[in-house]
Amino acid sequence: MKKTLIYTNAVLTIIAAALTIIVLQNLEIIPKAHAASPTLLPLNEKGELPVRVVNPSNEVTVTNMVKVNIEEVDGSSVWGKVPVVIKP
């Protein structure tokens, strides 16, 4: 009789634990994060993206540098440094 009671308690404990896990999975205690879709910027007729850096002194210093992450140029992956032409 005692073994039956231990077996029944073990099975009920497993069922209770499984039900608790199911309930906790369905509760959204921490809301899910969703990424926004990427925004494509319009290019001009030459296929360039014009950028205007506003700086009254026309000097680029360490404090006002803009970090740019270029992944592709003309469909090819970019590794290392990319030459940049700065037009006045």
N, C-alpha and C positions, 0 to 999 in steps of 0.2 A: 504494500500500500504506500509506503514511504517513497519508493522509486517512482511510482506513478505521479505522486505529488511533485517531486523534483522535475520530472519530465514535463508535466503540465506547466509548471512555473517557468521553465526554460523556454518552452514554445511561446507562451504568452509574452515573455520578456522580449523575445526576438520579434514578435509581431508588433509589440508596442514601439520598439526601437525603429522598425521599418516605417510604421505610420508616422512617427515623429520626424523622421528624415524626409518623408514625402511632404508633410506639412511645411517644414522649414524651407524646402526647395521652392515651394509655391509662394511663400511670403517674400516680398521684395523689401527686405530691411534696408539694404543699400541699393539705390536705384541703378539700373544698368546704364552704361555710357554708350552713346551712339556717335559714330564719327560723321561729320558733315561731308557731303560730296565735294570733290575738289572744284575750285573755281578756275576756269580758263580765262586768261587775259587776252584781249584782242591785240593782234599784231598789225603793224602798218603794211602798206603795199609791198615793201621790201622784205617782209617777214621778220621785222625787228620789233622789239618791245621798247618804245622810247621811255626813258626814265629821266626825270629832272631832279637833280639834287640841289636843294636850296641851301646855299651857304654864302653869306655876304663876302667872306674873305677869299672865296674860290680856292681854299686849301682844304685838303682832306687830312684830318688828324686822327689819332687813335681814338679820341673820344667821340667822333661822329662818323666812324666807319659803318658801313652796312654789310652784314654778312649775307652772302648769296650762295645757295646750294644749287649748282647746275648739274643735272643728271644726264642730259642728252644735248647734243648739238647736231642738227640735221639727222636725227634718228640714230646717232652713234653714241655709245656710252663715253663719258668723259672721265679720265683718270688724271690726277695731278692738277697742274695749273693750266688755266685757260687765258690766253692773251685778251686784254680788254682795251678797246680803243675809246678814249674819252674825247668827245668832240666839244669844243667851246660853245 
